[in-house]
Amino acid sequence: MSDIPKSHPRYQSLVTREQLVASAKSGVVSMEGLTSHGRGEAFDYLFGEKTSASALAAEKLAARVLLAAKHPVLSINGNTAALAAKEIALLQKASGAEVEVNLFHRTEERMILVSGVLEKAGCVVSKGPVERCVPLPHDRGLCRPDGIGTADVVLVPLEDGDRCEALVSMGKRVITVDLNPIDRTSKTATLPIVDEVTRALPNIAKECDRLRASGEKVTMPEIDGNYFVRQAVKEIQEFLSHALD
């Protein structure tokens, strides 16, 4: 990774880009995943590159959903592993959720590489035979029958919209982390979190820890996913209205 001065106004963005490039060269991230990241980063500008009030509220609600679930699973792709492996490990510990790798550009080599990145960061990755449990014609439909296949809650950072829709149609509560509030992922998720993944996951883990320490009996909350989408759009409008001040 090149020597990027911390004084650079785009320091974190540049570090993240270099992380992804290195992960693409190693095979953890697909080349198509680089384009996907750039699209999300563009939306982050519209939030001032910070967690909005509605996103934080969604993250706190996500903690309740995970703790109230009977079988929660964190579904992790290459980009998420490359960017947030340590954050995933912390969330797994805080929530008690399984971690399962699920890839669109799936090869056995990439499955091993992505799992290795997660395990090195401290995750316990669930492995085993997969089946087409999710009704999709591509490889993201493949998952462990006793993992994502039987999960009641699935948290899917940086998700494909069609898979989110398919998981919801199966009766699962789906929590997504995606910076675009107007794409199919955010609009079809049970609980859309419109935030950057390395900010969102620690916030969810922190709330899980707080709830567990409080001794409160956590029950499955009511969720209005459309509310969080509408609020995210309003927050973008508010940010843009002052962008040239």
N, C-alpha and C positions, 0 to 999 in steps of 0.2 A: 504494500500500500504506500503510495507516494506521501511525501512530507507536506501535509496540508496545514498551514498556520491556523491556530485556534482563533486568531483575530479575524479570520476571513468571515464576512457576513453570511456566507452560505456554508459554513464549516460542516454542520451536521448533515446537510444535504449531500455535500461532496463526499463525506466519509461513507454515508449510506450507499451512494452510487458505486464507490470503489469496493465496498463489501459485496455488492451484487455482482459486479464485474468479476471479482475473484471467485465468487461462488458459481458463476456461469462457466468460467474456465475450468473449474474442478468438476462440473457436471451436476452440482446440487440444484442450481437454477437453470431452467431452460432458456434459450435465447429469446423465445417469445415472452418469457417472464420479465425480461428487461423492459419491453414495451409496456407491459401491464403496470409495472411500477411507475413508469413515467406518467402514465395517465392518472394514477392516483395522486402522485405528488403535485400535479397541476391543480387538483382540487384542494390540496392542503393550503395552497396560497390563499384560497378564498375563505379560509377560516383563520388567517393570520398565523398559520402553523402552530396552533395551540388547541388544546381540548376545549370545546365549547361547553356551555352550561348544560345543554341538552344531552351532549355526548356523555358528560360525567354522570348525569342522572341515569342514562341508559346503562352505563357501566356498573353503577351501584345496583341497579335492578338485575343485571346479568348475574351478579354474585348470588343474589337470592335464588334465581332460577337454577343455577348450577348446584347450590347447596340443597335445594328442595327436590332435585331430580333423583330418580331411582337409579338411573344408569347414564350419567353424563359422559360425553366423549368430546375431546378436542381433536378436530380433524385438521391435519397440518399438511400444507403443500410446500414446495421448494422455496418459494419466496419468503413465506412466513418463517421457515426454519432458518434461512440465511440471515434474516433480519432480527429475529426475536427468540432464538433458542433458549436463552437464559430466562427470558420473560415467560416462556411456555413452561419451563421447569418450575418456576415459582408459582404459576397459576395451578399447575397440576398438584403441587404440594398443598396449596391453600384450599383447593376445591375438591380434591379427591377424584378428579375426573381421569378417565383413561386418555392416553395419547395414541392416535392412530395416524399413520402417514397415508395420504390419498393424493394421487397425482394425475393430472390430465395427460402429460407426456410421460407415460409410465414405462419404465424398463426395470428389470431386476437390479441393474447396476445403480440406477438413480434411487430406487427404494432403499438399497443398502447405504448409499451415500447420505441421503437425507436422514435416515434413522441414526446413522453415526454422528451426524452433527447434533442431533437432539440428545442422544445419549451422552455425548461428551459434555453437554451443558447441564446434565443431571436429570434428564427426563427418563422415565420408564416407558419404553415404546412397546405397545401391544402388537404382536406379530402372529402370523398364522395363515392358513389357507383363506383365500377370498372367493367370493361369489358375486354375481351381478345382483346384489340386493336392492340397488337403487335403479329404477327403470330409465336408464339412459343408454344410448348406443355407443358411448365412448368410455374410456378407461376410468373416468371418475365415478362410474356406476359400480365399479368393483370395490368391495369392502369386506371386512371380516363379518360373518353372520352373527358372531357373538360380541362384536364390537359396535361399529356404526349401525350394522344391520338391526340390532335390537335396542339401540340407544333410545331413550325418550327425549333427551336434550342433546343437541349437537352444536358445538361452537365452531364456526368455520371462518377463520380470518381469510381475507382476500379470496373470496368465494366466486365460483362461476354462477351466474344467475340461473341457468337451467338446472343445475344441481340443487341449488337452494330451493327452487320451486318444487323439484321432485321430492326432496326430503320433507318439505312441509305437506305435500300431498299424501305422504305416507303416515301423517299424523304426528310427526316429530316437532317439537319446539326447536326452532333454529335461531341461534344467535349469530349474527354476522358482524364483521368489522370491515368497513369499506368506506372510503372517503367520498364516494359519489352517492349523494342522496337520491338521485333521480334514475338510477339504473335498476334493472330488474332484481338484483340481489337485495338492495335496500328496501325496495317496494314489496317484495314477497316474503321477506324474513319475518319470523315471529317477533323478534327483537333486533332491529337494526341499530348498530353502533356506528355512527358516522364520525370516525376518528382515525388517526394514524395508529398502526398496530403496536408500535413500541411504546406508545403512550397509553393505549387502551388496556392492554393486558395487565400491566402493573396496577392500574386503578381497580380492575376487577379483583385481582389477587388481594390487594390491600383491604377491600371491602369484605371479601371472604374471611380474611383473618379477623377483621373487626367483629363481624357477626358471630364467628365461632367463639371469640374471647368473651363476648357479651353474654353468652349462654342463652340467647334468644332462640326459641323454637322457630325455625324458618319454614314457612309454607309457600307453596307455589303462588306467586303473585298474579294478579290480572295484568295483562300487557296490551297496550294500544300501540302497535308498531307504527301506524300511520302518524301518530302524534310526533314521534321522534323524527320522522322524515320531514314533516311540515316544519318543525322547529329548526331543523338543520338548514332548510331552504331560507327561512326567515333570518337566520344568523348570517348566511352568506349575503343576503340582501343588505343587512345592516352593515356588514364589513365593507361591502362595495360602496355603499353610500358615503363612507368616510375615507375611501381608499386614497383620494387625492388631497386630503386635508394636510 
